[in-house]
Amino acid sequence: MGSKTCPNDHTLGPNVEGCRGSFDFTLMFERIFLAIVPGSVFVALCLARFAYLYRAPRVVDGVVFQFTKIVRLSPHRKEAV
């Protein structure tokens, strides 16, 4: 199936009129409400969680234990060749 652009894909929509059987979201609607908004909410929630954890008391005391915990929980990465 070939990729066909519709004349009103650049509008906010939410549905396409006269193209794809009028049964699809416009591209702009998909980009904003199905990608940008959830991503923004996720980033905001992460920042709030980081702020909460920064103020929380430390569970592990001591530099050696902190270093061990960071090394153990960090993902192992391979260098791209």
C-alpha positions in Angstrom: 0.0 0.0 0.0 1.5 3.3 -1.1 1.9 6.3 1.2 -0.7 8.9 0.2 -0.8 12.3 1.8 -4.1 13.9 2.4 -4.8 17.6 1.8 -5.8 18.3 5.4 -3.1 16.2 7.2 -1.5 19.5 8.4 -4.7 20.6 10.3 -5.3 19.7 14.0 -8.1 17.4 13.1 -8.7 15.0 14.9 -10.1 13.1 11.9 -9.2 13.3 8.2 -12.1 14.5 6.0 -12.4 12.9 2.5 -9.2 10.8 2.7 -8.6 7.3 4.0 -12.3 6.8 4.4 -12.5 9.6 7.0 -11.4 7.0 9.5 -8.0 8.1 10.6 -6.3 10.8 12.7 -4.5 13.7 10.9 -0.7 13.6 11.1 -0.6 16.8 13.2 -3.1 15.3 15.7 -1.1 12.1 16.0 2.2 14.0 16.6 0.8 16.3 19.2 -1.6 14.1 21.2 -0.1 10.7 20.8 3.6 11.6 21.0 4.4 15.1 22.4 1.8 15.2 25.2 2.6 11.8 26.7 6.3 12.5 26.5 5.9 15.8 28.2 3.8 14.3 31.0 6.5 11.6 31.5 9.3 14.1 31.8 7.2 16.2 34.3 6.5 13.1 36.4 10.2 12.1 36.3 11.3 15.6 37.4 8.8 15.4 40.3 10.0 12.0 41.3 13.7 13.1 41.2 12.9 16.1 43.4 11.1 13.8 45.9 14.0 11.3 45.9 16.6 14.1 46.3 14.9 15.2 49.5 14.3 11.7 50.9 16.8 10.3 53.4 19.5 8.1 52.1 19.0 4.4 52.5 22.7 3.4 52.0 25.3 5.2 54.1 29.0 5.2 53.3 30.9 5.9 50.2 31.9 2.2 49.5 28.3 1.0 49.7 27.0 3.8 47.5 29.7 3.1 44.9 28.9 -0.6 45.0 25.2 0.1 44.6 25.8 2.4 41.6 28.1 -0.1 39.9 25.7 -3.0 40.5 22.6 -1.2 39.3 24.2 0.5 36.3 23.6 -1.1 32.9 26.6 -2.6 31.2 27.1 -0.9 27.8 29.1 -2.2 24.8 31.0 0.3 22.8 29.7 0.6 19.2 32.3 -0.6 16.7 
